[in-house]
Amino acid sequence: MRARLAMLMIALAITAAGCGIKNEPEKNKEPEQEVPAKKAGKQASGAVKDKDNESKAPAEMKPEYRLNDAVWSIKPIDDKAEKKVVLVTIDDAPDKHAVDMAKTLKKLNVPAIFFVNGHFLDSEDGQKKLKELHDLGFVIGNHTYSHASLPDLPESKQKEEILKVNEQVEKTIGIKPSFFRAPFGQNTTYSRQLAKKEGMTLMNWTYGYDWNQEYMNKEAIENIMVNAPELQDGANLLMHDRAWTDAALEDIIKGLEKKGYKFADPKRIQGYHGDKAE
């Protein structure tokens, strides 16, 4: 009887030990399993959210500057924006020097707006240059098709001068210009209305000199652009696609930097509607 009782106790001990061995791997295995049904909701939704955030395009940059009422210069929207800045703009592009100027600015990490004339975009070479400007990261503005004085044109012609450039630019780089600069800074009531309808912000300038005979050389244009009496915080600098400006551009930028100026990103100006092609 005692022998049989001892054998029974041994069998029970083996059975209990066997149950313990069976349960232990299940505890160790749990973290490696797929998320249990009840936990799946919270954990899975969290994972999807993270994945979505990674795949989303970067949020549109908030504007830091606005154009003043006279559209001559830019002003910080709030105290967070850098005040001692200037805005670089290049008109009459893309003629012979725009791409070289863009490469200089890119090397110096200086953003800018290139205002284009439509007649340069009629050729494949002009379209290629425009695309290169865009691919280098520069903002493209509308400077009319033929650079005619808008007040001298009937409304139908003004419309053609402005809309044709928008169409050319969109066809070439996939987006329309955000900014419009009238030739000679001469807007009309109609051009203002049309620009607004097209979603473009009007922009003139604070100062520029490279179209005057006395500044058509590297040394003169460099000196005046860096030391002009109109130089101020937020100044909108007007330059052109010209040989002498191209030659002086790097020294102009470095001269302004020595005076403590930084360079405003036009994509941070109120009115820039974003690069939908990217």
Buried (B, 14 or more C-beta within 10 A) or exposed (E): EEEEEEEEEEEEEEEEEEEEEEEEEEEEEEEEEEEEEEEEEEEEEEEEEEEEEEEEEEEEEEBBBBBEEEBBBBBBBEEEBBEEBBBBBBBBBBBEBBBBBBEBBBEEEBBBBBBBBBBBBEEEEBBEBBBBBBEBBBBBBBBBBBBBEBBEBEBEBBBBBBBBBBEBBBEBBEBBBBBBBBBEBEBBEBBBEBBEEBEBBBBBBBBBBBBEEEBBBBEBBBBBBBEBEBBEBBBBBBBBBBBBBBBBBBBBBEBBBEEEBEBBBBBBBBBBBEBEEE
